[in-house]
Amino acid sequence: MGIKTIKVTGVEQALADLTEELGFPLSGFVPHTTAVVQQHQIPVTNLLTYMRDVAGLATDGAVNLRQYRHGQSNPTYFLRCGEHNYVLRKKPPGNLLSSAHAVEREFKVMAAIANHGVPVPKCHFLCEDTSVIGTPFYLMDHVPGRIFKDPALPDMTKAERTAIYAAMCDVLVMIQSVNVEEAGLKEYGKEGSFWARQLKTWSRQYEGSKTSDIPAMEQLTAWLGQHLPAIQAREKKTIIHGDFRLDNLIFHPTRPEVVAVLDWELSTLGDPLVDLAQCCFMYHLPSGFPVIKGFAGMDVASMGIPTEKDFLALYCRRAALLRIKDWNYYIAFLFFRFTAIVQGVAKRVQLGQASGAEAEQIGRTVGQLAAAGVKYTEQGTPKLLKTSNISKSDKQPYTTMASCSSGQGLMPVTVSSLSPRAQDLHKRVKDFIDKNIASWEREYHEYHEKPETKWTVHPRVRELQAMAKRNGLFNLFIPLVSDPQQKYGACLTNVEYAYICELMGKYRIGPEVFNCQAPDTGNMEVLIKYGTEEQQEQWLKPLLAGEMRSCFGMTEPNVASSDANNIESSIARDGDEYVINGHKWWTSGAMHPDTKMCIFMGKTDRSAPKHKQQSMIIIPMNAPGIKIVRPLTVFGFDDAPEGHCEVLFENVRVPASNILLGEGRGFEIAQGRLGPGRIHHCMRLIGQAERALHLMIQRVLQRETFGKKIAEYDTVQADIARCRIDIEQTRLLVLKAAHMMDTVGNKSAASEIAMIKVVAPNMAQRVLDIAIQAFGGAGVCQDWPLAHMWVSAKSLRIADGPDAVHLRSVARLEIRKSML
């Protein structure tokens, strides 16, 4: 019948025969890759020898080399050596323009910013010896995840699209926030005007690869040069990626989180709005454009994708900008630059050096791109782009409303200025506390003072938790930014939750009833942001349901743990397991009968850079080798039933799958964990101070000394006034910090977060001290909550980092600002 057959005697033999017959491989498939094209073949033996003998990398096991389909500039390969997956980027072969295909710059910038919060793959080495594989190249880790080639995100839900674009905006601002000098990139950009250099560079590159005259390109180039002075007058320099767009980002396999930013070939120091324009370029490209798809003319809002105006407004809030000027200039420049790049692709097609199958199709669009850019020149001189969401005043355009597109961009300073939904939750929490917790507090404390019930859970706690859950008042702490799809909690902003957290803080049992207690809140956020699906299923779900408790093991008795670099505990890989050894104390929650897991911080690689040595891992509390040495007391209080424990971990073995995010990511997780928790502690302290002031006023109105009410004494009235002033000032600063976390991110709010870590506990301690003084002997005994509240405030000046550490952070940030 004309059908050729192959005799099958075994699987391997059949695959080998079929591969030979078909002429292409049937094994080793990797998504987004193809077999290496002929003109980009590399000598694999030379590569492996260099990796082994020069770079010291393991090359044992089967080797699989594939070429990525995308990337028209620098050939990019997937390389598997045994169990290790890498990505190799190299210059293309042939005669190249001197300023193009700068893989050396890619390597330099990624290696520099890796320790500054920007998600990039780990870079192993740069090889400039052309005798190895023919051109310079570098090797980095392969980062698993999702790459979205179509900006319309056709397979996503509306909520997922919104979250993905918000994550893209956040990482863009993160890149632009890197301190250039601290990253060692002060000389990364050339001297002189960034904009003048850009026009000169791309004009030269276009001319060097021109295959025919394109009048539209000449017109576009002239217009950009004519209006250059207006742009140069406002030049600001940050790290810019140079080609920042959705398909150069790798997203987490399941979460809307950027785990790696790729393709830094065009990076430099320059105007950050160039990257913003590149990010928005898709709004100006048609959906049918080859390789780089756009959605010009599409109703993106109905798809859950922000419009260009909305995306610019989001960027302005994150980057703390008031307005964006000359937007048409930026878009015209993008078309100019893209035309020059595509002209280079067309030239390589002509020379037979193109690195992608779609290169020929892209090369035909040169004239179309130049003509599109000319349309923006027809808008006249550079002008102000106005959006309804960008404040026109000189005030910072913050907003913490649940819907960032509504409101006037002002910080809510009263409950009545919150969103209607947040106001409703605030009222329901307040009513719940007044009805079910306030009058029961004394009984709760008496229960835990008895030796036989001290370390057990009061049955009433279970009942109240069930009531709170039925009433939709559970897990209110999970912020909108961590849970945009409202899968886990109420999705309040930090400001909205701050007001509710203040209510809970008035009573020691308050947070636990609503499942908003530390350290579980921080641990749950870690699992939401960084946990795998298996970790979330095993640990997060029961934590969210209030069915278990957890603890956090970080502080150690033998080192100054305020500097986490001092941590001595070890997390050592042993086959499919990790072996944990360490001595921890102040492990809050470890005594609670419902505590089933600990998130433990230790070192996995003591030879790595200091902020890459630490990792975090999940340890079941019933694992062999865990010994609770003793519960510690805080000024005599044992805080039963949670307790604060000294714990030994001796050769504790857990599955390797228990590692969080990966080895060396401990500092990154710690920063993500501590952000919202700092607001929680501070607002709870304000709640305590409010209650202390209220109790104090009631006391001095009832008691008399020397023939008159204590409240009539001038000194007492002055104390009351000072307490009110201190509370109001502190609340405003805490709200500002929360507001900045909501609008410009935790990193931009670093100074304010450090301030409130000092201000809030000191304020609460002063107010409580005054209240205790007014109560006399009653203030220091168990009949009133003041003594325990004072202890909580004092201990937080250590537990959340010593005052001196936070003051040092504020001072350094202030000094840095003054030097800009």
Buried (B, 14 or more C-beta within 10 A) or exposed (E): EEEEEEEEEEEEEBBBBEEEEEEEEEEBEBEEBBBBEEEBBBEBEBBBEBBBEEEEBEBEEEBBBBBBBBBBBBBBBBBBBEEBBBBBBBBBBEEBEEEBBBBBBBBBBBBBBBBBBBBBBBBBBBBEEEEBBBBBBBBBBBBEBBBBEBBBBEEBEBBBBBBBBBBBBBBBBBBBBBEBEEBEBEEBBEEEBBBBBBBEBBBBBBEBBBEEEBEBBEBBBEBBBEBBEBBEEEEEBBBBBBBBBBBBBBBBEEBBBBBBBBBBBBBBBBBBBBBBBBBBBBBBBBBEBBBBBBBBEBEBEEBBBBEBBBBBBBBBBBBBBEBBBBBBBBBBBBBBBBBBBBBBBBBBBEEEBBBBEBBBBBBEBBBBBBBBBBBBBEEEEBEEBEBEBBBEEEEBBBBBBBEBEEBEBBBBBEBEBBBEBBBEBBEBBBEBBEEBBEEBBEEBBEBBEEEEBBBBBBEBBEEBBEBBBEEEBBBBBBBBBBBBEEEBBBBBBBBBBBBBBBBBBBBBBBBBBBBBBBBBBBBBBBBBBBBBEEBBEBBBEBBBEBEBBBBBBBBBEEBEBEEBEEBBBBBBEEEEBBBBBBBBBBBBBBBBEBBBBBBBBBBBBEEEEEBBBBBBBBBBBEBEBBEBEEBBEBEEBBBBBBBBBBBBBEEBBBEEBBBBBBBBBBBBBBEBBBBBBBBBBBBBBBBBBBBBBEBBBEBBEEBEEEEEEBBEBEEBEEBBEEBBEBBEEBBEBBBBBBBBBBBBBBBBBBBBBBBBBBBBBBBBBBBBBBBBBBBEEBBBEEEBBBBBBBBBBBBBBBBBBBBEBBBEBBEEBEEEEEEE
